[in-house]
Amino acid sequence: MYRAAPAVFGKRAIRTVLSKPTSVCSRSKYVYVATNSQYAVQRVPQSVRTFSTTRITQEDVASEPRDVMEYDVVIVGGGPAGLAASIRLKQQAAKEDKEINVVVIEKGGEIGAHTLSGACIEVGPLEELFPDWKAQGAPLNQPALHDQMKYLTKNYALPMPHPPQMSNKGNYIVSLSNVVKWLGEKAEELGVDIFPGTAASEIIYADDGSVRGIATNDAGVSKEFKQKASYTPGIELHGKVTLFAEGCHGSLTKGLINKLKLRKEGQFQTYGLGIKEVWEVDPEKHSPGDIVHTMGYPLDYKTYGGGFIYHMEDNKVSLGLVVGLDYQNPYLSPYKEFQR
């Protein structure tokens, strides 16, 4: 079975066919390595050739510096924000008849792999990127038709007045993972370089303290964080602009906030833990376009949180529970509460 994977030649990604899922296609020191379903950018030392039987010693590789790839914009995170930014950058450059090199790196094995949220989304921002998103086949198939708010007890669901600020009129119930995959395809069509299966391990700072770019993970490191004989350092991606779109709790973003003091003392984010499942239900119990938000059971009155039930297309229902991480009961398990 053949799998297409982009191998990196210089600064550009070129489509290459791999004959096996674990083989490596290499014509330069940058390669895409396919491991099962994941692709990862790795660096092959210049002294090493693909399929060579020569053993590499730690002394051979430890002295080699990281290789560097230069871009105009480096984006960390292949979610909705990162991909939308890359698309807008390429669109603006084309409008002004300019060339701009943009790269997006994503730790998930493929674009959309780490986007788990079932969502009801507004289409306004999407229309700004693609006014003809329907004609282009965007995976928005189920419009939101009816909103409900309910207070749950163990045995009853009591209707409540629906808050007007939670109205979803004009929105769509989607699989956000599918939407992100579609955005990734559109970004590639515009010429964005996308490296899935590639985690950013550290921020590279310039001498003046500004952000110069990021470095990818090293390969060949033992569980004791020691270099093995197969060790190869990650590569550095330098950009005139580096955009961090890691999500609400990104590790590099947290370090950057602390280093540059971007969050004043006492200004904290609040976090919640969400559990979600997708069910396929009996068509007689399915109401396409229905949106239900809940309060109460299974949480007690001291615990902040609530649930959601979104009726998607194809008899599928996305349901979940979100619990604020400031809950007082140390024995509370959001997952077990959801199963109740």
N, C-alpha and C positions, 0 to 999 in steps of 0.2 A: 504494500500500500504506500502510495507516494504522498508526501506532505510538502506543501510549499512554505518556505520560510525565507524572510529577507536576510541576506548576508550583507554586512556592511563593508563597502569598499571605499576607503577614504572617509568622506563625510556623507555619502549617499547610501540609501538602502536600495538594494537590487534584489528582485525576486529570484530565488534559487530553489531548485528541487532537491529535496533530501530523499535518498532511497530508503532509509530506515529512520524510525523515530528518534534513535539515539546517535545517529551519525553526525559528523561535523563537515561542513563545506567550507573550505578555506582557500583563499587566494591571496590573503594579506594577513596582517596581524590582528585584524578585527573580525570576529565571526559571531554568528548566532549559533548557539548550542541548543539542540532540541532534546529535552528530557521528558519522556512521556508526552504530556499535553502542554508542556511549558517551554517557552523560549527564553533564553537569557543572553544578554550581551556579555561576552567574556573576552579577555585579551590573551592571545597566545604569544609567548615570548618569541623574539625574533630568531633565537637560536633553535626553536622547536619547529618541526614540520608535521603536518597532519599525518597520522598513521606511523609516525616515527617510533622505533623501539628503544631509542636512547632514553635512559632514565634521567630525570631532572633532579638535581640536588637542591637543597634549600639555599645553599650558597650561590647557586646559579641565578635564582630568581629574586632573592631578597635584595640584591643590589640594584635591580632594575627599577627605574622610576615608573610611575603610571604614565600611560599614554594619554593624550589630550585630544578631544574633538571640540572644535569651535562652532558655536551657533550664535545667531542673533538673539534668540529667546530659548531658554530652557524651562520646561514646565514639568514640575514634579507632581504626578498624580493624573491618572487617566479616567477621572470621573466626569460628571456633567460640567463642572466648572472648568477643569483643565482643558477638556476637549473643546468646549464652547470658546474659550479664550484663544486656543490655537486656530480654530476656524475663523474667528473674527479677524485675527492678525493677518492671516493669508488673504482674506477677502479685502481688507483695507489696503494691503500691499498691492494686490492686483488692480484695485480701483485707481491707485496712484501710479500704476505701471512701474512698480518697484519689486525687487527680489528680496525676500526675507527667508532665512533658514530657521525653522522652528522644530524642536524635538519635544516629544512627550514621553516620559518614562512611567511605567506602571508596574507595580510589584506583582499584581495578579498574573496568572498564567496566560490570560487573554483579556482583552478589553471587555469590561463588564463582569469579570469573574468575581470581583470584590464589591460589586454594587448589589446589595441584597435587599434594599428597601423597596417594598411595594409602595406605590405612590399614586397620589392624585395631583396632577401637575397643571399649572397654568400654561397656556400655549403662547402667551405674549412674547416671552423671550425667544422661544423657538421660531416664531414668525419673524422676529428681527433678523435671525440668522438665515432662515429659509422661508421666505413668504409663501412659497409653493410646496410646503412640507408634505401636504397630502399627495400631490402629484409625484413627489419624489419617494413615496413609500415609507414615510416615517411610521413606526409601529405604535400609533395612537389610534386604537380601534373602538374603544368603548367610552363614549361621553358620559359624564356624571349627570344623572337625571333627577335624583331625589336624595335629600339630606335628612338624617335623623339623629337625635341625641337621646340616649337612654341611660337611666340609672339602674344598675343591676343589683339584685340581691341573689341569694343562693338559688331561689326558685322563681323569681319574677324579673321581668324587664319593664321598667316603668318609663313611659315617654316623658320627655322634658322639653321645654321651649328651646328651639335651636338658636344658638348665638349667631347673629347676622354676620359677624366677622369670620365665621367658619363656613360661609356659603361657598359651594363649589360649582355654582352655575357657570357654564362655559368651559369647565375644566375636563380633563380626561383621566380615567383610571388606567394605569399602565403598569407593565413590568419595567421598572427603571433600568434593569440590566439590559433588556432588549433595546431600550432607547439609547443607552450608552454605546452598545455595540454599533448601532446605526450611526451615531455621531462619529465613532471611530472610523467607520468606512468613509464617511463624508470628509473627515479630516485628511485621510490618506489620499483621497481623490484630489484634494487641493494641494498636495505635496508636503504635508506634515510627516516628519519621520516619527514613527511610534515604536517604542521598544517595550513590549510586554515582557513579563517575567523578569523584570529588572528593578531591583530595590535601590533606592538612594541611601547610602550609608552615612554620609557626612557632608557638611557644607564646606566648600572651599572659599576661604576669605582672601581678598587682596591685601597688599601691604598697608593700605590706608583703612582697612577694616570693613570695606564694602564687600558684598557678596559677589564672588567671581563665578560661582557655579556649584556643582555637586560632584561627588564621587560615587560610583556604583560599588556594590559589594565585592569583596575579595572572594576568590574561589580557592578550594584546597586548604581550608582551615579546619582543624580538629575541634571536637566538642570542648576541648580545654582552651580554645582560642589560640592554638599554636599553629605555626605554618607546617604543613606537610610537604612531602617531596613534590606533590602535584600543585603546590601553591602558585596561583597567578593573581597579581593585584588587579583590582578593578580599574576602570578607566575614568578619567575626569571629563565632564561635560561643562565647558565654559560658555557663558553667554553674556551678552551686553546687559540682558535683563534675565533674572531668574524668578519664576513665578511658582510659589508653593501652593498647591491645590490638593493637599494630602487628606483633607477631611477635618473633622472637628477636633481630633486629638493626635495630629501628626507628630511624629517624634522629632523631625528636623524643625518643624514650625515651633514646637515648644522650646527647643534650644535657641532658636533665633529670637523668639520673644524675650527670653531671659537675657540673652547677650546684649540685645539692643534696647532693652527696657521699653518694649512696645506696649506693655500693659501696666497701667499705674497700680500702685498698691491699693488693695481693696476692690479692684475691678476684676471680678472672677467670672468665668463662664460657668454655666450650670449644665450638668450632664444627666442623661437618662440612658437606661439600658433597654433596648427593644428586642422582643422575641417575635418572630413572624413565621407563619406557615401558609402554604398555598394548598387548598383543598379542591378536589373536583367533587361536586355535589350533584344530587339528583336534580334533573332539569325542573321538576315540579317545585323545588325549594330554591331555585335560582332566580334572582331578580336583577338582570343586567342593568348596571348604572346606579344601583342602590349604594349609598354610603351611610354607615352607622358608626357613630363615635359613642363610647360608653364611659361611665364613671362608676365607682363603687366596686362591687364584687369582681375579682377575688381579693382586692386590696382593702385594708382596714382604713378607718377614718384618719389615722396618723400618717398614712403613706401616700405621697403624691404620685399620681399616674392615671392611666386610663387605657382603654382598648379601642380597636378599630376593626371594622368589617367592610371590605370593599368587594362588591360583586363585579368581577371582570368578565371578559368574553369567554366563550367556550365552556360554560358551566363551571368556571373556576372562581374561587373566593379567596381573597387574601385577608387573613385575620391575624391580629397580633396584640401584644400588650407592651406598654412602655412604662417603666418604673423609674422615678427620679432616684439618682444615686445618693440622695441624702436620707434614705430610709433609716429609721432608728433601730429596727430589729436586726441584730447581727446575724440571726439565723434565717432571715428571709431569703428565699431563692426565687428570683424573677421567673426562671424557667419552670420551677415547680408550681408557682402561682398561676402561670399561664396554662399549665396542664389541668388545673382545677376547673 
